[in-house]
Amino acid sequence: MRTVSSAPILSAVPGGGAIPRHVAIIMDGNGRWAKQRHLPRLAGHKAGVDAVRKVTRAARAMGIEALTLYAFSSENWRRPEEEVSDLMGLLRIFIRSDLDELARENVRLRVIGDYRRFAPDLVAMVDGAIARTAGNDGPILAIALNYGAQAELVGAARQLAEDVRAGRMDPSAIDAGAIEARLDTHDLPPLDLLIRTSGEHRLSNFLLWQAAYAELLFVETLWPDFSPAELAEAVAAFGRRQRRYGGL
């Protein structure tokens, strides 16, 4: 796996190329990474956490304002109970081991999704991590936990319906901005670049609304092998694209 220091990361981005403000990553391939090495799936998830550390540091070094990581989807509850328990354990470990660094680096931690379905002690840990970094004004690290884009849109629709029923909003006032204001990502910059690792070419119920005009990049690399250098290559590819938003 290639690793680079902060200086090479920055130099890997072509001069004058646009840096995406908001990057989202579907971190796919932990299980296949472990299978290829004849290791248990937990080993793949642990290696995936190591990749999270490296990539989040690289994103900060490159000046990316917000990084959103798809850590646990609303569909992941269908996995074996033991694997779900392992993933929850790794989240606990990540908060304990990395929160100090995030706070020190002025990172603001955000969570999208209904993480309150998790065990009470884990919910308390997540709440504490969010509160501890709430006053920071540097880059945002958003973690998607028990997140599903369709449920997010349903929730926004229900909020709008309740506002109309209560007389707080006229139906004619409902527009894209009204929907966006009720999404989990309402306080994040618009999504510029969405990356999926492991060679799959689908969004898997992730940021469906937000991805409307995002640049999409699908790479073959399994998530545990996705390095800072590959993030720099993705940002460089973004900088070469022309974004017309339907115009000329």
C-alpha positions as CSV (number, residue, x, y, z in Angstrom):
1,M,0.0,0.0,0.0
2,R,1.3,3.4,-0.9
3,T,1.7,6.0,1.8
4,V,2.8,9.6,1.4
5,S,3.6,12.4,3.8
6,S,1.7,15.7,3.8
7,A,4.1,17.5,1.4
8,P,3.8,14.8,-1.4
9,I,0.1,14.8,-1.0
10,L,-0.1,18.5,-1.7
11,S,2.3,18.3,-4.6
12,A,0.3,15.5,-6.2
13,V,-2.6,17.8,-6.8
14,P,-2.1,19.6,-10.1
15,G,-1.3,23.3,-9.9
16,G,-4.4,25.4,-10.4
17,G,-6.8,22.5,-10.2
18,A,-9.9,22.9,-8.2
19,I,-10.0,21.3,-4.8
20,P,-13.4,19.8,-3.9
21,R,-14.9,21.4,-0.9
22,H,-16.9,18.3,0.1
23,V,-15.8,14.7,-0.6
24,A,-17.8,11.7,0.3
25,I,-16.5,8.1,0.2
26,I,-18.3,4.8,0.1
27,M,-15.7,2.7,1.9
28,D,-16.3,-0.7,0.3
29,G,-14.2,-3.9,0.2
30,N,-13.1,-4.7,3.8
31,G,-14.5,-8.2,3.6
32,R,-13.0,-9.0,0.2
33,W,-9.6,-7.6,1.4
34,A,-9.7,-10.0,4.4
35,K,-10.9,-12.9,2.2
36,Q,-8.0,-12.5,-0.2
37,R,-5.6,-12.8,2.7
38,H,-7.5,-15.7,4.3
39,L,-8.3,-13.6,7.4
40,P,-11.5,-13.1,9.3
41,R,-13.8,-10.2,8.2
42,L,-12.9,-8.4,11.4
43,A,-9.3,-8.1,10.2
44,G,-10.6,-6.3,7.1
45,H,-12.7,-3.9,9.2
46,K,-9.7,-3.1,11.4
47,A,-7.6,-2.4,8.3
48,G,-10.4,-0.2,7.1
49,V,-10.2,1.9,10.2
50,D,-6.5,2.3,9.7
51,A,-7.3,3.6,6.2
52,V,-9.8,6.0,7.6
53,R,-7.1,7.6,9.8
54,K,-4.7,8.0,6.9
55,V,-7.3,9.3,4.4
56,T,-8.9,11.8,6.9
57,R,-5.4,13.2,7.7
58,A,-4.7,13.5,4.0
59,A,-8.0,15.3,3.3
60,R,-7.1,17.8,6.0
61,A,-3.7,18.4,4.5
62,M,-5.2,19.0,1.0
63,G,-7.6,21.6,2.4
64,I,-10.8,19.6,1.8
65,E,-13.5,21.4,3.9
66,A,-15.7,18.4,4.6
67,L,-15.2,14.6,4.3
68,T,-18.2,12.3,4.7
69,L,-17.6,8.6,5.2
70,Y,-20.2,5.9,4.8
71,A,-19.4,3.8,7.9
72,F,-22.7,1.9,8.6
73,S,-25.7,1.9,6.4
74,S,-29.3,1.3,7.5
75,E,-29.1,-2.0,5.5
76,N,-26.0,-3.2,7.4
77,W,-28.2,-4.5,10.2
78,R,-28.9,-7.4,7.9
79,R,-25.3,-8.6,8.4
80,P,-24.6,-11.4,11.0
81,E,-25.0,-10.2,14.6
82,E,-21.4,-10.9,15.4
83,E,-20.2,-8.7,12.5
84,V,-22.5,-5.9,13.5
85,S,-21.2,-6.2,17.1
86,D,-17.6,-6.1,15.8
87,L,-18.3,-2.9,13.8
88,M,-19.8,-1.2,16.9
89,G,-16.7,-2.2,18.8
90,L,-14.5,-0.7,16.2
91,L,-16.5,2.5,16.4
92,R,-16.0,2.7,20.1
93,I,-12.2,2.1,19.7
94,F,-12.0,4.8,17.0
95,I,-13.7,7.4,19.2
96,R,-11.5,6.6,22.2
97,S,-8.2,6.6,20.2
98,D,-8.8,9.4,17.7
99,L,-11.0,11.9,19.4
100,D,-8.1,13.7,21.0
101,E,-6.4,14.2,17.6
102,L,-9.6,15.4,16.0
103,A,-10.1,18.0,18.7
104,R,-6.5,19.1,18.6
105,E,-6.6,19.5,14.8
106,N,-9.7,21.7,15.0
107,V,-11.9,19.1,13.3
108,R,-15.7,19.3,13.8
109,L,-17.2,15.8,14.0
110,R,-20.7,15.4,12.5
111,V,-22.9,12.3,12.3
112,I,-25.6,11.8,9.7
113,G,-28.1,9.0,10.1
114,D,-30.1,7.7,13.0
115,Y,-27.3,6.5,15.2
116,R,-29.6,6.6,18.3
117,R,-30.6,3.0,17.4
118,F,-27.2,1.9,18.7
119,A,-26.5,0.7,22.2
120,P,-27.0,3.5,24.8
121,D,-23.3,3.6,25.8
122,L,-22.3,4.0,22.1
123,V,-24.9,6.7,21.6
124,A,-23.4,8.5,24.7
125,M,-19.9,8.2,23.2
126,V,-21.0,9.6,19.9
127,D,-22.9,12.5,21.6
128,G,-19.8,13.3,23.7
129,A,-17.5,13.3,20.6
130,I,-19.9,15.6,18.7
131,A,-20.2,17.9,21.7
132,R,-16.5,18.1,22.3
133,T,-15.7,19.2,18.8
134,A,-18.8,21.3,18.3
135,G,-16.9,24.6,18.9
136,N,-14.2,23.8,16.3
137,D,-14.3,25.8,13.1
138,G,-11.9,23.7,11.0
139,P,-12.6,20.9,8.5
140,I,-15.7,18.7,9.1
141,L,-15.5,14.9,9.4
142,A,-19.0,13.6,8.9
143,I,-19.6,9.9,9.7
144,A,-22.7,8.2,8.2
145,L,-24.1,5.9,10.9
146,N,-27.3,3.9,10.4
147,Y,-27.8,6.1,7.4
148,G,-29.9,5.6,4.3
149,A,-30.7,8.3,1.7
150,Q,-34.2,7.1,1.1
151,A,-35.1,7.3,4.8
152,E,-33.4,10.8,4.9
153,L,-35.7,12.0,2.0
154,V,-38.8,10.4,3.7
155,G,-37.9,12.2,6.9
156,A,-37.6,15.5,5.0
157,A,-41.0,15.0,3.3
158,R,-42.6,14.2,6.6
159,Q,-41.2,17.4,8.1
160,L,-42.5,19.5,5.2
161,A,-45.9,17.8,5.5
162,E,-46.1,18.6,9.2
163,D,-45.1,22.2,8.5
164,V,-47.8,22.6,6.0
165,R,-50.4,20.9,8.2
166,A,-49.4,23.2,11.1
167,G,-49.7,26.3,8.9
168,R,-46.0,27.1,9.1
169,M,-45.5,26.7,5.4
170,D,-47.5,27.1,2.2
171,P,-47.2,24.2,-0.2
172,S,-46.2,26.5,-3.0
173,A,-43.1,27.5,-1.0
174,I,-41.7,24.0,-1.1
175,D,-38.7,24.0,-3.3
176,A,-35.3,22.3,-3.5
177,G,-34.0,24.7,-0.8
178,A,-36.7,23.7,1.6
179,I,-35.9,20.0,1.1
180,E,-32.1,20.6,1.5
181,A,-32.7,22.4,4.8
182,R,-34.3,19.3,6.2
183,L,-31.6,16.8,5.2
184,D,-29.0,15.5,7.6
185,T,-26.4,17.3,5.5
186,H,-28.0,20.7,5.7
187,D,-25.0,22.4,7.3
188,L,-22.4,20.8,5.1
189,P,-21.0,22.3,1.8
190,P,-22.6,21.0,-1.4
191,L,-21.2,17.6,-2.4
192,D,-18.5,17.9,-5.0
193,L,-16.9,14.5,-5.3
194,L,-18.2,11.0,-4.4
195,I,-15.7,8.1,-4.5
196,R,-16.6,4.4,-4.2
197,T,-13.9,1.9,-3.7
198,S,-13.7,-1.9,-4.6
199,G,-14.9,-1.7,-8.2
200,E,-18.6,-1.5,-7.5
201,H,-20.6,1.0,-9.6
202,R,-23.6,2.0,-7.5
203,L,-24.5,4.5,-4.8
204,S,-26.1,2.0,-2.4
205,N,-28.6,4.4,-0.9
206,F,-25.9,7.0,-0.1
207,L,-26.4,10.8,-0.5
208,L,-28.9,10.3,-3.4
209,W,-30.1,13.9,-3.3
210,Q,-26.7,15.4,-2.6
211,A,-25.0,13.5,-5.5
212,A,-27.3,15.1,-8.1
213,Y,-24.4,17.2,-9.5
214,A,-21.4,15.6,-7.7
215,E,-18.6,14.1,-9.7
216,L,-18.6,10.3,-9.3
217,L,-15.4,8.3,-9.2
218,F,-15.4,4.5,-9.0
219,V,-12.0,2.9,-8.2
220,E,-10.9,-0.8,-8.1
221,T,-8.9,-0.5,-4.9
222,L,-10.4,-2.2,-1.9
223,W,-10.9,0.3,0.9
224,P,-8.1,-0.9,3.3
225,D,-5.7,-0.3,0.4
226,F,-7.0,3.1,-0.5
227,S,-4.1,5.4,0.3
228,P,-3.5,9.1,0.7
229,A,-1.8,9.0,-2.7
230,E,-5.0,7.6,-4.3
231,L,-7.1,10.3,-2.6
232,A,-4.7,12.9,-4.2
233,E,-5.2,11.2,-7.6
234,A,-9.0,11.4,-7.1
235,V,-8.8,15.1,-6.3
236,A,-6.5,15.6,-9.3
237,A,-9.1,13.9,-11.5
238,F,-11.8,16.2,-10.1
239,G,-9.7,19.2,-10.9
240,R,-9.5,18.1,-14.6
241,R,-13.3,17.8,-15.0
242,Q,-15.5,20.5,-16.3
243,R,-18.6,21.1,-14.3
244,R,-21.4,22.7,-16.3
245,Y,-24.5,21.9,-14.2
246,G,-26.6,21.4,-17.3
247,G,-25.3,24.5,-19.1
248,L,-22.6,24.9,-21.8
